[in-house]
Amino acid sequence: MAISKKGSRTITVDGEVYRWILSPRSGSVLLIVEHTSGQGQRMEVLTPTEASSRSTGTAFGVQPEMRIVTPKDVEGCIRQALPLGWKPAAKGAPMTFDLRGDLLVRRG
């Protein structure tokens, strides 16, 4: 199933167009990237939530801030994932990574 156009963004890297979206998770943010054809393998990148002194208070306590993922970060993830085996034009199970600083590390 392709990423919906609503709420997602596109990015062009080396002439290829990709669609990406962020999905908050408990304690992390999930970046999902796929080729705009919607037919290939997805890339899923888990980034930890960064607690900071600017955390916002909620009725249930303090909620940590989410990492800000910029288009430059997405481009970096795409460029790193391709030589690590991500095939955005080929069918297959999603390839999952962790983002540690600016370094993409393949999971499992």
Protein Blocks (a to p, Z undefined) as FASTA:
>chain_A
ZZdfehpacddeehiacdddddddehiacdddddfklpaccddddddddddfkbccdfkb
ccdddddddfklmmmmmmmmmmnopafkbgcdddddddehjaccdeZZ
